[in-house]
Amino acid sequence: MERCDQDLAFMLQYENVAWYENGKVRILDRRIYPTEVTFVECRTYKEVAKAIADMVTQSAGPYTAAGMGMALAAHEAEGKTEKEQLEFLAQASYDISHARPTTANRMKIVTEGCLAAAKEALAKGESAVDACFARTIDSLNRRYSAMEKVGEYLAALFPKNGTIMTQCFGETIIGMMLRAARKNKNDIRIYCAETRPYLQGARLTATCCAQMGFDTTVITDNMAAYAMQRKGIDLFTSAADTIARDGHIANKIGTFQIAILAKYFEVPYYVTGIPDKDKMHGGEIIIEERDPKQALSYRGIPSVIPQVKGMYPAFDVVPPHLISGVVTDKGIYVPYLLNDYFEGKVSNFY
Ligand SMILES: CSC[C@H]1O[C@H](OP(=O)(O)O)[C@H](O)[C@@H]1O
């Protein structure tokens, strides 16, 4: 596949995130992008669930992979009785949505949506594969248009030619934020925390920012305080894997410490995303614990001797008092008043 010159456009193209075609799902391998552009091919839905657990794709990529995985599961179940097909798809929905614990509730929305679409299609004698595929494209379109609004609300907060710090890579928001800043003719400078151990910030965010012509600097995660003290950071922003209704958010490990620094340096911190309807408070957030070995080596090169232990919590939780605002598709909300978002009240952020 020819790699277009705009990494962002390339990364946001549906078929490059994850794509179902003729009995297999192809997923862009973000573990090695952009130094290599390769795709992992999955021939069973279980291989898709494993690819999600192994972070072949990350951020919002797993939502697309989950839907495409359900189309593959429907393909695998073809030829069974309708009852057996729905039992197979229900198991697939559970296995795929629980590939990573922290975002299982959000993933379930995608996989159970596909299951419902498949049930409807089978009842009408139509293809469950096509139903899952169409449902996935529809949810992608809805997510991209919602995140476009989020990107516009966020970019409107950026000072003219301001300096922004980011953490990790939320592909949809990074894409929409950069496009909105471009539309606003706002030549922001961006400091991307590299986000060890997976390096989403260095490999993915910084690549997209630089490719779109923004002045982009990668900092190691331990430089955040220095950068806030000496580089005139105007605003810190991150996406979120979970946004509880009491204002606690979970995001990539390291976000919590940058949020504390932002408070200390009086740098506003804006979290982007749609609050989780079914998460009432921070205590309900499950933190995924990943294989510590992944934190003790990079691309197979160990950084410690075998006797040394490691740890790798994938996310941490930021309390609402460190968050200036939650930037949603309906506007910006004070983290303590997120219930207003679900009650259809307009933004309560002034
Ligand atoms: C829309 S979720 C974006 C969120 O996901 C990333 O986590 P991971 O790379 O482990 O999938 C990171 O926390 C991003 O902010």
The ligand as an SDF file (V2000), in Angstrom:
LIG
                    3D

 15 15  0  0  0  0  0  0  0  0999 V2000
   -9.4180    7.8140   22.7980 C   0  0  0  0  0  0  0  0  0  0  0  0
   -8.4100    6.9950   23.8220 S   0  0  0  0  0  0  0  0  0  0  0  0
   -6.8960    7.7890   23.6550 C   0  0  0  0  0  0  0  0  0  0  0  0
   -5.9730    7.3010   24.7220 C   0  0  0  0  0  0  0  0  0  0  0  0
   -5.6150    5.9150   24.4800 O   0  0  0  0  0  0  0  0  0  0  0  0
   -4.2280    5.7830   24.6680 C   0  0  0  0  0  0  0  0  0  0  0  0
   -3.9330    4.6240   25.3430 O   0  0  0  0  0  0  0  0  0  0  0  0
   -3.2970    3.3500   24.5880 P   0  0  0  0  0  0  0  0  0  0  0  0
   -2.1690    3.8580   23.7530 O   0  0  0  0  0  0  0  0  0  0  0  0
   -2.8610    2.4440   25.6990 O   0  0  0  0  0  0  0  0  0  0  0  0
   -4.4110    2.7690   23.7680 O   0  0  0  0  0  0  0  0  0  0  0  0
   -3.8240    6.9970   25.4490 C   0  0  0  0  0  0  0  0  0  0  0  0
   -4.1060    6.9090   26.8150 O   0  0  0  0  0  0  0  0  0  0  0  0
   -4.6690    8.0310   24.7480 C   0  0  0  0  0  0  0  0  0  0  0  0
   -4.7370    9.2300   25.4080 O   0  0  0  0  0  0  0  0  0  0  0  0
  1  2  1  0
  2  3  1  0
  3  4  1  0
  4  5  1  0
  4 14  1  0
  5  6  1  0
  6  7  1  0
  6 12  1  0
  7  8  1  0
  8  9  2  0
  8 10  1  0
  8 11  1  0
 12 13  1  0
 12 14  1  0
 14 15  1  0
M  END
$$$$
